Amino acid sequence: MKRRILAMVCLFCLLLSSARADLKRGSSGAEVEKLQQQLIDVGALNDTADGKFGKKTEKAVKDLQGYFGQKKTGKADQKFMDELSILWYTLEEEEISSEQYSEEEMEEKEMYCYPTEAEVEYCPRHEFLGHLEGMLDKNGRKPPEGVRSRIYQRIILLGYREILAMYDVWEDRMDDTQKSVPREQKEKFITGFEDVFGSIENYKYPKPWLISLNTWEDLRCWIMLTLVNECYDLYRVEPNTEPPQEI
């Protein structure tokens, strides 16, 4: 599943890319402006897209090259632009999400989230969240601070959306006399989020460097714990159990 998601993202980005001259310090023009805007969008550059490749842009490129596992030349060559495009698409594209399964498929195949000692595993419906979690550490390479915040932000937004959807699934399962229970729980979740962290609207497109990494991390942990617990509740599996065994 994860490979299929990544393959689709890579194919999309590579289809958009075209051969271009390397952009480097001293370059200017529309291509530099486009590069800068992508760097800003992924949280790597705290600056404006003015079309002039200066010190800040060069540093942002070097920081990302280190994260991508590339030589830190400060030049935005085609290899760098392809990686940046994949990162941008993963963090910005609104339509990309986890694989969707019907409730019948989820129950029939015993697909659900469960935690292990090492990490939280996600059911196929939420596997894209697992991919985002993996982006926080690429073989020991940590993303630049602003990019890390953007990854947290993406996880939080998708997790928040999935939790609301799961409350709706819970409501659909209830008869008319019981539907008020999941509705009330959903409202409590939304209210609890807003009381502690403010409206979800505040987290959609803030400049990631304006919020501390600790705040992003706390919010991510809370959202993910709620998501995993809802998976257990919906698919009637007790927390901290072993994954289902093959028969």
C-alpha positions in Angstrom: 0.0 0.0 0.0 2.6 2.5 1.1 4.7 1.7 -2.0 1.7 2.3 -4.3 1.0 5.7 -2.7 4.7 6.7 -3.1 4.7 5.4 -6.7 1.7 7.5 -7.5 3.2 10.6 -5.9 6.5 10.1 -7.7 4.9 9.5 -11.1 2.8 12.6 -10.8 5.8 14.8 -9.9 8.1 13.3 -12.5 5.4 13.9 -15.2 5.4 17.6 -14.2 9.2 18.0 -14.2 11.2 18.9 -17.2 14.9 19.4 -17.9 16.1 22.8 -16.7 19.4 24.5 -16.0 20.6 24.3 -12.4 19.4 27.2 -10.2 22.1 28.5 -8.0 23.1 31.6 -6.0 23.0 34.6 -8.4 20.2 33.1 -10.5 17.0 35.1 -10.9 13.7 35.0 -12.7 10.4 33.0 -12.7 12.0 29.6 -12.1 13.8 30.9 -9.0 10.5 32.4 -7.8 8.7 29.1 -8.3 11.5 27.3 -6.4 11.3 29.8 -3.5 7.5 29.4 -3.3 7.9 25.6 -3.0 10.5 26.0 -0.4 8.2 28.3 1.6 5.3 26.0 1.2 7.2 23.0 2.6 8.5 25.1 5.5 12.2 25.1 4.4 12.4 28.9 3.6 11.3 31.7 5.9 11.4 34.5 3.3 9.5 35.9 0.3 9.5 34.5 -3.2 11.2 37.5 -4.9 12.9 35.6 -7.8 16.4 36.2 -6.5 18.5 33.3 -5.5 20.4 34.6 -2.4 21.9 33.4 0.8 18.6 32.3 2.4 17.5 30.3 -0.6 20.9 28.7 -0.9 20.8 27.6 2.8 17.2 26.3 2.4 18.4 24.2 -0.6 21.4 22.9 1.3 19.3 22.0 4.3 16.9 20.0 2.2 19.7 18.3 0.2 21.0 17.0 3.5 17.5 15.7 4.4 17.2 14.1 0.9 20.6 12.4 1.3 22.1 14.5 -1.5 25.4 16.3 -1.6 24.9 19.8 -0.1 26.0 21.9 -3.0 23.3 24.6 -2.6 22.5 24.2 -6.3 18.9 23.2 -7.2 19.5 20.7 -10.0 17.0 18.3 -11.5 17.5 15.6 -8.9 16.8 18.1 -6.1 13.8 19.6 -7.9 12.3 16.1 -8.3 12.6 15.4 -4.6 11.3 18.8 -3.7 8.3 18.3 -6.0 7.5 15.0 -4.3 7.8 16.6 -0.8 5.7 19.6 -1.9 3.0 17.4 -3.4 2.8 15.2 -0.3 2.4 18.2 2.0 0.2 20.4 -0.1 -2.0 18.4 -2.4 -5.5 18.3 -0.8 -6.8 15.3 -2.6 -4.1 12.8 -1.5 -5.1 10.7 1.5 -5.1 7.2 2.9 -6.5 4.4 0.9 -10.3 4.2 1.4 -12.0 1.0 2.3 -15.7 0.4 3.0 -16.7 -0.5 6.6 -17.6 -4.0 5.4 -14.1 -4.5 3.9 -12.4 -3.2 7.1 -14.4 -5.6 9.3 -14.1 -8.6 7.0 -10.3 -8.2 6.7 -9.8 -7.2 10.3 -8.1 -4.0 9.3 -7.5 -1.7 12.2 -4.8 0.3 13.8 -2.8 -1.2 16.6 0.2 0.0 18.6 3.3 -2.1 19.0 6.3 -1.5 21.3 8.3 0.1 18.6 5.7 2.3 16.9 2.1 2.9 16.0 1.0 0.8 13.1 -1.9 2.0 10.9 -4.7 0.1 9.2 -4.7 0.4 5.4 -7.3 3.2 5.6 -4.8 5.3 7.5 -1.6 4.1 6.1 -0.7 7.4 4.5 -0.4 8.8 8.0 2.2 6.2 8.6 4.0 7.4 5.5 4.0 10.9 6.9 5.3 9.7 10.3 8.2 8.1 8.4 9.1 11.4 6.8 10.1 12.7 10.3 13.2 10.4 10.1 14.6 9.3 6.8 17.3 6.8 7.7 18.5 8.9 10.5 18.1 12.2 8.5 15.9 14.7 10.3 14.0 17.3 8.2 14.8 21.0 8.7 12.8 22.4 11.6 10.3 24.2 9.4 9.8 21.1 7.3 9.3 19.0 10.4 6.6 21.4 11.5 4.9 21.2 8.2 4.9 17.4 8.4 3.4 17.6 11.9 0.8 20.0 10.5 -0.1 17.6 7.7 -0.5 14.7 10.1 -2.7 16.8 12.4 -5.0 18.0 9.7 -5.5 14.5 8.1 -5.8 12.9 11.5 -8.4 15.5 12.6 -10.4 14.9 9.4 -10.3 11.1 9.8 -11.4 11.3 13.5 -14.5 13.3 12.5 -15.2 10.8 9.8 -14.9 7.9 12.2 -17.4 9.6 14.6 -19.8 9.7 11.6 -19.3 6.0 11.0 -20.1 5.4 14.7 -23.2 7.4 14.4 -24.3 5.5 11.3 -24.1 2.2 13.2 -26.4 3.4 16.0 -30.2 3.2 15.9 -32.1 6.5 16.2 -32.3 6.4 19.9 -28.5 6.1 20.3 -27.3 8.5 17.6 -26.9 11.3 20.1 -24.0 9.5 21.8 -21.5 9.7 19.0 -22.7 13.2 18.1 -22.0 14.4 21.6 -18.6 12.7 21.6 -17.8 14.3 18.3 -18.7 17.7 19.7 -16.6 17.1 22.8 -13.6 16.2 20.6 -14.0 19.4 18.6 -14.5 21.5 21.7 -11.5 19.9 23.4 -9.3 20.6 20.4 -10.4 24.2 20.2 -10.1 24.8 24.0 -6.4 23.6 24.0 -5.2 24.4 20.5 -7.6 26.9 19.0 -9.7 26.4 15.9 -8.5 23.8 13.3 -8.6 26.7 10.8 -5.6 28.2 12.6 -3.6 25.1 11.7 -4.4 25.0 8.0 -1.8 27.4 6.5 0.1 29.0 9.3 3.8 29.8 8.9 5.2 26.7 10.5 8.1 28.5 12.2 5.7 30.6 14.2 4.7 27.5 16.3 7.2 25.6 18.4 8.1 22.0 17.6 7.0 21.0 21.1 3.5 22.4 20.4 3.3 20.6 17.1 4.5 17.3 18.7 2.0 17.5 21.6 -0.9 18.1 19.2 0.2 15.3 16.8 0.5 12.8 19.7 -3.0 13.7 21.0 -4.6 13.5 17.5 -2.9 10.1 16.8 -3.9 8.6 20.1 -7.5 9.6 19.5 -7.4 8.2 16.0 -6.0 4.8 17.1 -8.5 4.6 20.0 -11.4 5.3 17.6 -10.1 2.5 15.3 -10.3 0.1 18.3 -13.7 1.3 19.3 -15.1 0.9 15.8 -13.6 -2.5 15.1 -14.1 -3.9 18.6 -10.4 -4.7 19.3 -8.9 -4.0 22.7 -5.9 -1.7 22.9 -2.4 -3.2 23.2 -3.3 -6.5 21.6 -1.1 -8.4 19.2 -2.0 -8.1 15.5 -4.2 -10.8 14.0 -2.4 -14.0 13.2 -2.5 -15.6 9.8 -4.5 -18.9 9.8 
